[in-house]
């Protein structure tokens, strides 16, 4: 289902943006509030995603699609091929001859995207920022799942089956075009089509990681909370400045807003918290809590509680038990805690007192037999 307004079918320019008139290039940008953006971006270049091929990138390189930062625009930036844009832009398609100057209806440009981690896709954003009159009229997004590290020739082979996640749909220029996805399958690669040609600034692919149980077996000890292993944020008290999903990203924080920061809490007797679902039931051995780059706004104290959904309901307060007592945190510092005994859990709740930011959390341990069996069941179901 698309959350982008439909175009007037009688006007091919109904979705154009106004020409850039100076000042802030984002002043007239048409954004959107999409519920799936709280999930991890499966196409995040920092975690290993890549644009592995495109049929054309004459004006702007395909790799720009997955830059983690918003697209920039410099009205004076030109090269020997023309205006330099921060996105993926193809040349203008032409018809067969002067009597038929327009391309046929089925002609299009395409790019192949490798996801950083295979998973179930819940939403896609095709961002056409700064492409005002040179964006595609429609886009299509398809997905497939192949094992290993396939190249372009493997993905484009005749026997590969592609599932349509976003049917051919009009998009707006200089806008965030968001699409909800309902396919309950595990995918590894996408094919982005633009009809007939044009430019796209960024592609975001939000969803839930579904790891391969055999790979986790080889790893042994792993971060049970990491988004790359299937950990997710279920709920949080506050998302004012940034998403709590950033706490369980696999990399290190690079700047202050690269973690989770909440607003200043003013009601005494309350505190902020985030509840996580682990990759599966596991035994936690050690905990890391990192406040990197958070100095005057880091959390003052933190505590960690767990719940084993096999033995109790995460919604029931009585099911929660203490893993780490309320502990003072230092700003801009990694904190490491070895637990006195292994703790079995499917969920954890990280409490901060009274408020403040955290960069990362790691929960080192391994899967239980029951946890691995559940992971195998889900893996098989989503690969069917």
C-alpha positions as CSV (number, residue, x, y, z in Angstrom):
1,X,0.0,0.0,0.0
2,X,1.4,3.4,-0.9
3,X,1.2,6.4,1.4
4,X,2.1,8.8,-1.5
5,X,-0.8,10.9,-2.9
6,X,-2.0,9.6,-6.3
7,X,-1.1,11.7,-9.3
8,X,-3.7,13.2,-11.7
9,X,-3.6,10.6,-14.5
10,X,-4.5,13.3,-17.0
11,X,-1.5,15.5,-16.2
12,X,2.0,14.0,-16.5
13,X,3.5,17.0,-14.7
14,X,1.1,16.9,-11.7
15,X,3.8,15.7,-9.4
16,X,6.5,18.2,-10.4
17,X,8.0,20.4,-7.8
18,X,8.5,24.2,-8.4
19,X,11.9,25.1,-9.8
20,X,14.5,26.0,-7.2
21,X,14.1,29.7,-6.4
22,X,17.0,30.2,-4.0
23,X,17.4,30.0,-0.2
24,X,17.0,26.8,1.7
25,X,16.7,24.0,-0.9
26,X,14.6,21.9,1.5
27,X,12.1,24.7,2.2
28,X,9.5,23.3,-0.1
29,X,10.5,19.6,0.3
30,X,7.5,17.3,0.6
31,X,8.2,14.9,3.4
32,X,6.0,12.5,5.2
33,X,5.4,10.7,8.5
34,X,5.7,6.9,7.9
35,X,5.2,4.5,10.8
36,X,7.8,2.0,9.5
37,X,10.8,4.4,9.8
38,X,11.3,3.4,13.5
39,X,12.6,0.0,12.1
40,X,16.2,-0.6,10.9
41,X,17.1,0.4,7.4
42,X,18.0,-2.9,5.8
43,X,19.7,-0.9,3.0
44,X,22.1,1.0,5.2
45,X,25.4,1.3,3.5
46,X,27.2,1.5,6.8
47,X,26.2,-2.1,7.6
48,X,27.1,-3.6,4.3
49,X,24.3,-2.7,1.8
50,X,25.4,-1.8,-1.7
51,X,24.1,-0.9,-5.2
52,X,25.8,-3.6,-7.1
53,X,24.7,-2.7,-10.7
54,X,22.6,-0.3,-12.7
55,X,21.8,-0.1,-16.4
56,X,22.7,3.6,-16.6
57,X,24.2,6.2,-14.3
58,X,25.2,8.9,-16.8
59,X,24.6,12.0,-14.7
60,X,24.9,10.7,-11.1
61,X,26.4,7.5,-9.6
62,X,24.1,4.7,-8.4
63,X,26.1,4.5,-5.1
64,X,24.5,7.8,-4.0
65,X,21.2,6.0,-3.4
66,X,22.4,4.5,-0.1
67,X,24.3,7.4,1.4
68,X,23.1,7.6,5.1
69,X,22.9,11.4,5.0
70,X,20.2,13.5,3.3
71,X,20.9,14.6,-0.2
72,X,22.6,17.9,-0.7
73,X,22.0,20.5,-3.4
74,X,24.5,23.0,-4.8
75,X,22.8,25.1,-7.6
76,X,26.2,26.1,-9.0
77,X,27.7,22.6,-9.1
78,X,28.1,21.6,-12.8
79,X,30.5,19.1,-14.5
80,X,31.3,18.3,-18.1
81,X,28.1,16.1,-18.3
82,X,25.9,18.7,-16.9
83,X,24.3,19.4,-13.5
84,X,25.8,17.3,-10.7
85,X,23.2,15.8,-8.5
86,X,23.4,13.9,-5.2
87,X,21.5,10.8,-6.2
88,X,21.2,8.3,-9.0
89,X,20.4,9.9,-12.3
90,X,20.1,8.4,-15.8
91,X,20.2,10.1,-19.2
92,X,17.0,11.0,-21.0
93,X,15.6,8.1,-22.9
94,X,14.7,8.6,-26.6
95,X,12.4,6.8,-29.0
96,X,13.2,4.7,-32.0
97,X,13.2,7.6,-34.5
98,X,12.0,11.2,-35.1
99,X,8.5,10.0,-35.8
100,X,8.5,8.2,-32.4
101,X,10.6,10.4,-30.1
102,X,9.3,9.1,-26.8
103,X,10.4,5.7,-25.3
104,X,7.9,2.9,-25.3
105,X,5.8,2.4,-22.2
106,X,7.7,-0.6,-21.0
107,X,11.2,1.0,-21.2
108,X,12.8,1.8,-17.9
109,X,16.0,2.1,-15.9
110,X,17.0,-0.2,-13.1
111,X,19.4,-0.7,-10.2
112,X,20.2,-3.8,-8.1
113,X,20.5,-3.4,-4.4
114,X,22.1,-5.8,-1.9
115,X,20.5,-5.5,1.5
116,X,22.9,-5.2,4.5
117,X,21.1,-8.1,6.2
118,X,18.3,-10.3,4.8
119,X,14.9,-9.6,6.3
120,X,11.2,-8.9,6.1
121,X,10.5,-5.5,4.5
122,X,7.8,-3.3,6.1
123,X,8.3,-0.1,4.2
124,X,10.2,1.6,1.4
125,X,11.0,5.3,0.9
126,X,12.0,6.5,-2.6
127,X,13.3,10.0,-2.0
128,X,13.5,12.4,-4.9
129,X,14.9,15.3,-3.0
130,X,16.1,18.1,-5.4
131,X,14.9,16.2,-8.4
132,X,12.1,18.6,-9.3
133,X,11.5,18.2,-13.0
134,X,13.9,15.3,-13.7
135,X,12.5,12.6,-11.4
136,X,10.9,9.5,-12.8
137,X,7.2,9.5,-13.5
138,X,6.7,6.1,-11.8
139,X,8.7,3.6,-9.9
140,X,8.5,-0.2,-9.2
141,X,10.3,-2.0,-6.4
142,X,10.9,-5.8,-6.6
143,X,12.6,-8.2,-4.3
144,X,14.2,-11.7,-4.3
145,X,16.2,-14.0,-2.1
146,X,19.3,-15.7,-3.2
147,X,21.9,-17.5,-1.0
148,X,25.6,-16.5,-0.8
149,X,26.9,-13.4,-2.5
150,X,25.4,-13.3,-6.0
151,X,26.6,-10.9,-8.6
152,X,24.5,-9.0,-11.2
153,X,24.6,-11.9,-13.7
154,X,23.2,-14.2,-11.1
155,X,20.4,-11.8,-10.1
156,X,19.4,-11.1,-13.7
157,X,19.3,-14.8,-14.7
158,X,16.0,-16.0,-16.2
159,X,15.3,-18.5,-13.4
160,X,15.4,-15.9,-10.6
161,X,11.9,-15.0,-9.3
162,X,11.2,-11.4,-8.4
163,X,8.3,-10.5,-6.2
164,X,6.7,-7.1,-6.7
165,X,6.7,-5.1,-3.4
166,X,5.7,-1.8,-4.9
167,X,3.7,-2.0,-8.2
168,X,4.4,0.6,-10.8
169,X,3.2,3.8,-9.1
170,X,3.5,7.5,-9.7
171,X,5.9,9.5,-7.4
172,X,6.4,13.1,-6.6
173,X,9.4,15.2,-7.4
174,X,11.4,16.7,-4.5
175,X,9.6,14.5,-2.0
176,X,9.8,11.5,0.3
177,X,7.6,8.9,-1.4
178,X,6.7,6.2,1.1
179,X,5.2,2.8,0.5
180,X,4.1,0.2,3.1
181,X,5.0,-3.4,2.2
182,X,2.9,-6.4,3.3
183,X,4.9,-9.3,1.9
184,X,5.7,-11.8,4.7
185,X,8.9,-13.2,3.2
186,X,12.7,-12.9,3.8
187,X,14.5,-11.0,1.0
188,X,18.2,-10.4,0.2
189,X,18.1,-8.1,-2.8
190,X,15.9,-5.4,-4.4
191,X,15.5,-4.2,-8.0
192,X,14.5,-0.6,-8.2
193,X,12.9,0.5,-11.5
194,X,12.3,4.0,-12.7
195,X,9.9,4.6,-15.6
196,X,11.0,5.8,-18.0
197,X,14.2,7.5,-16.7
198,X,15.2,10.3,-14.3
199,X,16.8,10.7,-10.9
200,X,16.3,9.4,-7.3
201,X,18.2,10.8,-4.4
202,X,17.9,8.1,-1.7
203,X,16.4,4.7,-1.1
204,X,15.5,3.6,2.4
205,X,14.3,0.0,3.1
206,X,12.9,-0.5,6.6
207,X,12.2,-3.9,8.1
208,X,13.2,-6.7,10.5
209,X,16.3,-8.7,10.1
210,X,15.8,-12.5,9.8
211,X,19.3,-14.1,10.4
212,X,20.4,-17.5,9.1
213,X,20.5,-19.8,12.2
214,X,23.5,-21.7,10.8
215,X,25.5,-18.5,10.6
216,X,24.7,-17.7,14.2
217,X,25.7,-21.3,15.2
218,X,29.2,-20.6,13.7
219,X,29.5,-17.3,15.6
220,X,28.9,-18.9,19.0
221,X,28.8,-16.0,21.4
222,X,26.9,-13.1,19.8
223,X,25.1,-9.9,20.5
224,X,21.5,-11.1,21.2
225,X,20.1,-7.5,20.9
226,X,21.8,-6.5,17.7
227,X,19.5,-5.6,14.8
228,X,21.8,-7.6,12.5
229,X,20.9,-10.7,14.5
230,X,17.2,-10.0,14.6
231,X,16.9,-7.8,17.7
232,X,14.1,-5.2,17.6
233,X,12.7,-2.3,19.6
234,X,9.2,-3.1,20.8
235,X,8.4,0.2,22.6
236,X,10.0,3.2,24.2
237,X,9.0,6.0,26.6
238,X,10.4,8.8,24.3
239,X,11.5,9.2,20.7
240,X,11.8,12.9,20.7
241,X,15.3,13.4,19.3
242,X,16.2,10.1,17.7
243,X,15.1,6.5,17.3
244,X,15.9,4.0,20.1
245,X,16.7,1.5,17.3
246,X,20.0,3.2,17.0
247,X,21.0,1.7,20.4
248,X,21.3,-1.8,18.9
249,X,23.0,-1.0,15.6
250,X,26.2,-3.0,15.1
251,X,28.6,-0.2,14.5
252,X,30.1,2.4,16.9
253,X,28.4,5.8,17.4
254,X,30.1,8.5,15.3
255,X,28.4,11.7,16.7
256,X,25.9,12.8,19.4
257,X,22.7,12.1,17.4
258,X,23.9,8.6,16.4
259,X,22.3,7.1,19.5
260,X,19.1,7.5,21.4
261,X,18.4,10.8,23.1
262,X,15.1,11.7,24.8
263,X,13.7,15.1,25.8
264,X,14.4,16.5,29.3
265,X,12.1,14.8,31.8
266,X,10.4,17.2,34.3
267,X,8.0,14.9,36.2
268,X,9.7,13.6,39.4
269,X,9.3,9.9,40.1
270,X,9.3,8.9,36.4
271,X,12.1,7.8,34.1
272,X,12.8,6.9,30.4
273,X,13.0,3.3,29.1
274,X,13.3,1.2,26.0
275,X,12.0,-2.4,25.6
276,X,13.7,-4.8,23.3
277,X,12.9,-8.2,21.8
278,X,16.0,-10.3,21.5
279,X,16.9,-12.3,18.4
280,X,15.4,-15.3,20.2
281,X,15.6,-16.8,23.7
282,X,19.2,-16.7,24.8
283,X,21.6,-16.7,27.7
284,X,23.1,-13.3,28.4
285,X,26.7,-13.4,29.9
286,X,27.8,-9.8,29.7
287,X,26.4,-6.3,29.0
288,X,27.9,-3.2,27.3
289,X,26.3,0.2,27.7
290,X,28.1,3.0,25.7
291,X,27.5,6.8,26.1
292,X,29.9,7.8,23.4
293,X,29.6,11.5,22.3
294,X,26.9,12.1,24.9
295,X,28.5,14.5,27.4
296,X,26.2,17.0,29.1
297,X,23.1,15.0,28.0
298,X,24.0,11.3,28.8
299,X,21.9,9.2,31.1
300,X,22.8,9.6,34.8
301,X,22.0,6.0,35.8
302,X,20.9,2.9,34.0
303,X,19.3,-0.5,35.0
304,X,18.5,-3.5,32.9
305,X,15.6,-6.0,33.5
306,X,14.8,-9.1,31.6
307,X,11.8,-11.3,30.8
308,X,11.6,-14.8,29.5
309,X,8.4,-15.0,27.3
310,X,8.6,-18.8,27.5
311,X,7.9,-18.5,31.3
312,X,5.9,-15.2,31.5
313,X,4.2,-12.4,29.6
314,X,6.4,-9.4,28.8
315,X,3.3,-7.2,29.3
316,X,3.1,-8.5,32.9
317,X,5.3,-6.5,35.3
318,X,5.6,-9.5,37.6
319,X,7.4,-11.4,34.8
320,X,10.4,-9.0,34.8
321,X,13.6,-9.7,36.8
322,X,16.7,-7.6,37.4
323,X,19.8,-8.2,35.3
324,X,21.8,-5.1,36.1
325,X,20.9,-2.9,39.1
326,X,20.7,0.8,38.9
327,X,24.2,1.8,38.1
328,X,25.9,5.2,37.6
329,X,27.0,6.0,34.1
330,X,29.9,8.3,33.0
331,X,29.4,10.6,30.0
332,X,31.1,9.7,26.7
333,X,32.3,6.3,28.0
334,X,31.9,2.6,27.3
335,X,30.7,0.6,30.3
336,X,31.2,-3.2,30.5
337,X,29.5,-5.5,33.0
338,X,30.2,-9.3,33.4
339,X,27.1,-10.9,34.9
340,X,27.7,-13.2,38.0
341,X,25.6,-15.8,36.3
342,X,24.0,-16.4,32.9
343,X,20.5,-14.9,32.5
344,X,17.9,-16.5,30.2
345,X,15.7,-14.0,28.5
346,X,13.7,-13.2,25.3
347,X,13.1,-9.5,26.2
348,X,15.0,-6.8,28.0
349,X,14.1,-3.4,29.3
350,X,16.7,-0.7,29.6
351,X,15.8,2.0,32.1
352,X,17.6,5.3,32.3
353,X,17.3,7.7,35.3
354,X,15.9,10.2,35.1
355,X,16.5,10.8,31.3
356,X,19.3,11.2,28.9
357,X,21.0,9.6,25.9
358,X,22.7,6.3,25.2
359,X,24.8,5.5,22.2
360,X,24.8,1.7,22.1
361,X,23.9,-1.4,24.1
362,X,25.3,-5.0,23.6
363,X,24.1,-8.1,25.2
364,X,26.7,-10.8,24.7
365,X,25.6,-14.5,25.0
366,X,24.3,-17.4,23.0
367,X,21.0,-18.9,21.9
368,X,19.3,-21.6,24.0
369,X,18.1,-24.8,22.3
370,X,14.5,-23.5,22.4
371,X,15.6,-20.1,21.0
372,X,17.5,-21.7,18.1
373,X,14.5,-23.9,17.3
374,X,12.2,-20.9,17.1
375,X,14.7,-19.0,14.9
376,X,14.9,-22.0,12.6
377,X,11.1,-22.2,12.4
378,X,10.8,-18.5,11.4
379,X,13.6,-18.7,9.0
380,X,12.1,-21.7,7.2
381,X,8.6,-20.1,7.2
382,X,9.9,-16.9,5.6
383,X,12.0,-18.7,3.0
384,X,9.2,-20.9,1.8
